Each structure stands twice: as structure tokens, then as C-alpha cells.
Amino acid sequence: MTRGSGAGHEVRESAAPLVPPGSGAAQAEGAHDEQPYARTMIGYLMVRGGVHQASYAKALEEVTGVNMTKMLPLPNIKDSEIPEAKKWMDQGSHRRLYRFSPEDFQHLEAIWNGRAEWADGGELEVGEGIPEAAPAPRMEASRVTFSPQYQPEEVYEIAARLMENMPKKER
């Protein structure tokens, strides 16, 4: 099984930094270094997304006998060529599928076994428990980042208007 070029489709021929040079987002000097936490998170999500893509393809292949990567146009994203993703691959994150508790996915090894042929050929692993996380960065609070910019009295006014139009039996 390979992760990639099914049906000849490719997302990109060679992976570039997350913000490609020459794009509008990269015009400012040092634009590649402005969001290190976001870049790290995106690299991690790319690698973990590849794990899930591979696990679904392996499960379907096991059930149907069809090599899904040859049947469907799966993206060929070479995470190993993207620095933000490569560091997670160096830690083996692209080969590890997690079982968060002993009750979850008790037969996971029936599907998630063998080698990561779509990546580095390393042995697939089932991780037990929640993955160890990196320390969360200390950042300034920004109320508007996670909520609309309504003042409390505006929220009460909106709620009162909604309640006026609601039939009495639902109140």
C-alpha cells in the first residue's frame, strides 16, 4: 500500500514550505517564521491526517481486498519534504495509531500492522493511551479570538428577542 498518487493524481509534485515563496502570504521579509506555533500545529496535523488516511485505506483493503490507493485519487503529499511535518515523522508519528483506552478499538492490530510503505517503511505501532503533549505556549488572552464581540447587555437583548418569538409551551 502506498499513500499517494492513486489514479495519477498529485496534490503537488514537491512539497514546499507551508507558505510558498512568491505567494502573497510570503511577501514580507521573514514571513515563514512569523507563526511558529501555527506552523508546528499544521505540520503535526498533516502527519496525523496521513495516518488516518492510511488507516482507512488499510481497513478498506483488508475488508474488500482492493488496494484503495490505486482505486481512488488520494493526494500525494510528501510530508518528509515539509520541515514542519518532517520533525513529527522523525518521531514516528506517521506510523502510530492511538487507542485511548483499553476498551477502544480492541482489534486495532488486525488492521494497523506491517510497515508504513507509503512513508519510510518503518513498523506500524498501536499507541496505548493519550499521546504525550508538548507544553502549551503561554499566550495573552484575547477574548475576541474565541467569541463574538458582543457586550453582555447585547447578548441579553438578543436572548430576550428570541424568547419573545418562542411559543410559550417551549419556554
Buried (B, 14 or more C-beta within 10 A) or exposed (E): BBBBBBEEEBEEEEBBBBBEEEEEEBEEEEBBEEEEEEBBEBBBEBBBBBBEBBBEBBBBBEEEEEBBBEBEEBBBBBBBEBEBBBBBBEEBBBBBBBBEEEEEBEEBEEBBEEEBBBBEEBEBBBBEEEEEEEEEEEEEEEEEEEEEEEEEEEEEEEEEEEEEEEEEEEE
